[in-house]
Amino acid sequence: PMLGEAWDFRHALQLELATIAGDLAAIDRVVDEARRLGHEMTLLHAYSRAASTALDRGDPARACEEAHRAWALADRIVVTMAYPLDPWWHCARVFDATGAAEAAAAVARRAKAWIR
């Protein structure tokens, strides 16, 4: 892959550690670098992790915003280097918790179709 097209495994580790720590600033740094590099697959994962982390930290407005960002990318990003349902699950979790029932249902429908 050309620069900007490849999944960055360093980012995957940074996102996992930041999610465990509840560190939105660290996730934001990954987002900034992924944007600069054009790593949309990284952005999908970073936005979904930011969504879950914001929800866990008591910021449902940011959580919902980040989940919508991630879900918008999910339509055009084919996840090849990680489990595709991971970012979808984070989106569905946030949509469900913030009362965005239609968005949560859309994620569930797509996940069910993917599993089949």
N, C-alpha and C positions, 0 to 999 in steps of 0.2 A: 504493500500500500504506500501511497504517497503521503508526505507530511500533511497532517490535518485529517487524514482518512482513517488512521489506525487507532484502535482502542488502546489506551495507555494504561498498562497494568499498574504503574505507580499511582495513577489516579484512583484505580480500584481499591488499592490498599489505603490510600489517604481517606477515601470516602467511608470505607468500613470503620477505620479507627475514629474518624470524626463522628460518625453516627453513634458508635458505642459511647463516646465521650459526651455526646450531645453538644458538639462544638459547631455551631452554625457558621462562625467566622472561618473555620478551616474548610467547611464545605463551600463557602463563598469564594475562597481562594482557588479551589479546584474549578469552580464555575468560571471565574475570570480567566484562568489559564486555558481551559477548554474552549472558551469563546475565541480567545486570541489565536488558538491553533486550529479552530474549525472542527473540533472533535465533537460531533453531534451525539454520538453514542455515549460519550462521557457526560455530556450535558443532560441527556435523558436520565441517566443514573443519578447525577448530582442533583438535579431538580427534584427527583422523587425522594431522595434521601433528605434533602432540605425540607421537603414537605412533611415527612414523618418526624423529623427532628424538631421542626417548628411546632408541630402539634404536641409533641411530648413536652416541649418547654412552655406550653400555654399560649401560643400565638396562632389561633385558628385562622385568622385572616391571612397571614403570611403562608401558613400551611396550604390553604386552599389555592392561593395564587401560584405557589410553586407546583402543586399537583396539576393545575391546569397547564402550566408551562410544559411539564413533563409529558402529560397526556397528548398535548398538541404535537410533540415530537414523535410520540409512539406510533402515530399513523404513517410516518414516512421513514422511520429508522428500523431496520431489521437487525435485531440484536444477535450477534454471532459469537461474541467472546465472553458472554456471561449468560446467566439464566434469564430469559426474556420476561418471565413472570415476576421477577423481583421488583423492577420499577413499577409494573402494573399493580402489584399488591400494595406498594406504598401509596400509590394514587388512590386505589379503591378504599384503603383504610382511612385516608384523609377525607375523601369525598363522603364516606359514610359518617364519619365523626362530625363533619361540619354541616350535615343536612343536605348535601348535594346528591340526593338520591338518584336522580336521572344519570348523572355522571358516574356514580358508583355502579349502577346497573349496566351502563355501556362498557365499563371495564370488565365486569363479570361476564357479559355476553362474549366479548372478544377473547377473554381467557378461556372460556368454555370451548369456543370454536378452535382455538389454538391447541388445546389439549386433545381434542378429537382429531 
